[in-house]
């Protein structure tokens, strides 16, 4: 990445204010950058993914007419590195292939353009816009298959945030793999976040109009051993599916597209269901929403299935997860009932006025894996989140450091190079929360913070995406037709 200083660029680019200089030329004066030849390429490469009609950003920047009124704001935001949003610390993180940061020379070009009057330039110099498929962010052509939320859901103008599940049947007869997935809201204003999962239906349930209802033909509750039907269904699911396979991806502002490397992907299992977990927030007026899930199938035979787990959960084969957490210096582990039922570690609530409350999740690696990506998710008290890998010999490396977590931009970070971790390694996720008056987003510093779904509750989700090196599908007999 180019590392020229902004000052050096400005010295060469900004002309004297003593007399008007013409963009594109002028005797004895340096040229002022123009939109068409200098600024548009920067915006098209880094900004119009979001700043285009129908997408999440509040304004479009796909033309001079659209960008010119925002010139001063664009300058201020790129100089402060608020835009493009990239909360990771590049000096304390590994490189990522989806990094969207402007280098100093690009920032200098925008500053010089704005300070020079933001000239248009020659129409012939304008580069073509990126070719986004209509309605999608991923620049890979139209999806091979699209799932649509089974209903158009109505969100009330006021009240509590809705957290609701919908279900769509997976229609094909054989398992398929997604190399790329995109989860896209139809109404960005109301979607707090959402997730797509591959699941079995709970025992005794069926789907009507996209939602779960009791199955009248199911075994009656009187004939079931209490709780056993659910445990059996989950046990069968775990015997067939590796832990971490159920989650496809999440949407939050800043995240919603996941690209897997050729030869890897997310399995969409024939005969199962897509569960849409939708978290909606009211906007003050009635709204409707109907998300879509775009699937781009694997381009080469898949050898390894991508799994998703959270730092703190066991890798990779314990179906229950042996959670290991350290909260404010105290280790918290799961418990097991007399009948063998595992009770997950109970994380204490965040006390009022705590400004540096810490939770650490530790995941021992019991067999070799390959790490591909990481996704932080917290709520309004989230302050920072960092992943550290420790090798068996004690060496440590910070994989991702998000020192100023931003609830409004929660990015999925794709490693530039996959990271191979041998058995005996561990992944540590360190989350810090600010429940004090200093946190301007804090809705109630005087309140104890519970762990839950609402924005005023909290979450600790230090997600990792990985493959298990021993789980070669071509050797295990779990390949699809595309893999044979």
Secondary structure, DSSP 8 states (H G I E B T S, - for coil): -----HHHHHHHH---TTS---TT--TTS-----IIIIIHHHHHHHTTTTSSTTSSSSS--SSHHHHHTTHHHHHHHHHTT-SS---S-GGGS--BTT-----HHHHHHHHHHHHTT-----GGG--------TT--SSSSS-SEEEE-SS-EEE-SSSS-EEEEEEEE---SS-EEEEEEEEE-S-TTTEEEEEEEEE---TTEEEETTEEEE-TTS--GGGS-TTHHHHHHHHHHHHHS-TT-SEEEEEBTTB-EEE--TTEEEEE-TT-EEEEEEEE---SS-EEE--EEEEEE-SS---EE-EEEETTS--SS-SS---EEEETTEEEE-EE-TTS-EE------B-TT-SSEEEEEEEE--S-EEEEEEEEE--TTEEEEEEEEE-TTS-EEEEEEESS--TT---EEEEEEEEEE-TT-EEEEEEEE--STT-TT-S-TTS-B-BSSSTTSB--EEEEEEEETT--HHHHT---GGG-
